Amino acid sequence: MARYLLRRLAFLLVSLALASVVLFVLLRMLPGDPANALTSVGAGPEQIAAARHSIGSDRPLPEQFTHWIGQLATGDLGTSFVSSLPVGPEVSSRLDVTVPLTLAAFVLAVLIAVPAGFVAAWKRRTWYGALLSGVSQLGIAVPVFWLGMILIAVFSLNAGWLPAGGFPQEGWAAPTEAVRSLALPVITIALVMGASLTRYVRSATLDVLNSDYLRTARALGSSFGWAMWRHGLRNASVPVISILGIELASTLLGAVVVESVFALPGLGSMLATGIAQHDYPVIQGVLFVSTLAVLLIGFAADLVQRIVDPRLRNRLSGGPR
């Protein structure tokens, strides 16, 4: 296991380094000049050249990349071209919105998907089992922004129960208002994610229900509940864990859509503003932090899989399969 952890950490570092190179190169290939955001309309060549010099975009690309990597090595995400403020503290403040939003939606989606997927598989020949499968399939096809607007219309504009968007200026110092502000975005993400997860849980449960080891346990006198708890739960959870990691990572990356719909000051809105202004340090900082989070989530999901499934541990140690 120690060797495995070292290999995975090395792979994570290499992946992060490659992602940094790709991110830097792709940003420089985008059309537009970041100096335009610092100059007024109709600025002359001298003003534009001065703006480029002030932000360092006139330097050779290898020099710019070396400077950026040197900053990352010290934990510095750079300074915004537009606001001249450090990107790191701004990213940290935006994470106060994005991380609770993502985690709360993830937990709620799991609480919805696990029982729904299990019942959809176990009672697949009943009307409510088929109904759960149909609703989950419909939920996958619903665009998250469309669902968000529907929830705003129903629970905010018509019922007036929850705010339609925004986040309190006091942040989490006003916990009640903060929770109310995140309620609809969390429900929006959780319903879409829960529909997708329900399909995977149903599929994994069906594999267990049709397995020989479960039938053998039942033939030896175990009740269905005990056989599922003792033999089925762990086997069904292994493929679901990897899907959970993918869904959590995709939710974090896709927060830009939901945060735009609900006007939340999270990483998504920061990224959208940075792209509109060609603010390279902001874009690089947000995407670098997001990439790091995705890699860490994948690492954690892979590690949990090997803890849950002893067969994977045996492969690592060279033991019997």
JOPEQUI-V902457 format. One record per pair of residues at least 12 apart in sequence whose ideal C-beta (glycine too) atoms are under 8 Angstrom apart, sorted by the first residue. I is the first residue (numbers start at 1). J is the second residue. Records with the same first field share a line. If there is no record, write none. Layout:
I: J  J
This chain:
1: 306  313  316  317
3: 316
4: 306  316
5: 303
8: 299  302  303
9: 299
12: 295  296  299
15: 295
16: 291  292  295
19: 288  291  295
20: 68  69  72  288
21: 65
23: 284  287  288  291
24: 64  65  68  284
27: 280  283  284
28: 61
30: 278
32: 278
33: 48  52  57  278
34: 55  57  81  277  278  279  280
35: 48  51  52  55  57
36: 48  278
37: 81  82  277  278  279
38: 51  54  55  81  82
39: 51
55: 81
57: 280
68: 284
72: 288
75: 88
76: 88
77: 91  281  284  285  288  289
78: 281  284  285
79: 281
80: 279  281  282
81: 277  278  279  280  281  282
82: 277  279  282
87: 281  282  284  285
88: 285
90: 270  282  285
91: 267  270  285  286  289
94: 265  266  267  269  270  286
95: 266  267  289
96: 171  172
97: 167  182  259  264  265  266  267
98: 252  255  259  266  267  268
100: 182
101: 182  185  186  189  255  258  259  264  266
102: 189  248  251  252  255
104: 182  186  190
105: 185  186  187  188  189  190  193  251
106: 190  193  244  247  248  251
108: 186  187  190  194
109: 189  190  191  193  194  197  247
110: 194  197  244
112: 190  191  194  197  198
113: 193  194  195  196  197  198  200  201
114: 197  201
116: 132  136  194  198  201
117: 136  197  198  199  200  201  202  204  205
118: 201  202  205
119: 132
120: 132  133  136  198  201  202
121: 201  202  203  205  206  209
122: 205  209
124: 202  206
132: 198
133: 199  202
135: 195
136: 194  195  196  198  199  202
137: 195  199
138: 195
139: 191  192  194  195  196  198
140: 192  195  196  199
142: 191  192  195
144: 188  189  192  254  257  258
145: 257  258  260  261
147: 188  191  192
148: 184  185  188  258  261  262
149: 261
151: 184  187  188
152: 164  165  184  261  262
155: 184
156: 184
162: 180  183  184
163: 180  181  184
164: 184  262
165: 181  261  262  263  264
166: 181  262  263  264
167: 181  182  263  264  265
168: 181
181: 262  264
182: 264
184: 262
185: 258  259  261  262  264
188: 258  261  262
189: 251  258
193: 247  251
196: 247
197: 240  243  244  247
200: 239  240  243
201: 236  240
204: 236  237  239  240
205: 232  236
207: 235  236
208: 228  232  235  236
209: 232
211: 232  235
213: 231  235
214: 227  228  231  232
217: 230  231
234: 308  309
235: 309
237: 308
238: 305  308  309
241: 301  304  305  308
242: 301  302  305
244: 301
245: 297  298  300  301  302
246: 301
248: 297
249: 293  294  297  298
252: 290  293  294  297
253: 290  294
255: 267  268
256: 268  269  271  272
260: 272
267: 286  289  290
270: 282  286
271: 283  286  287
274: 286
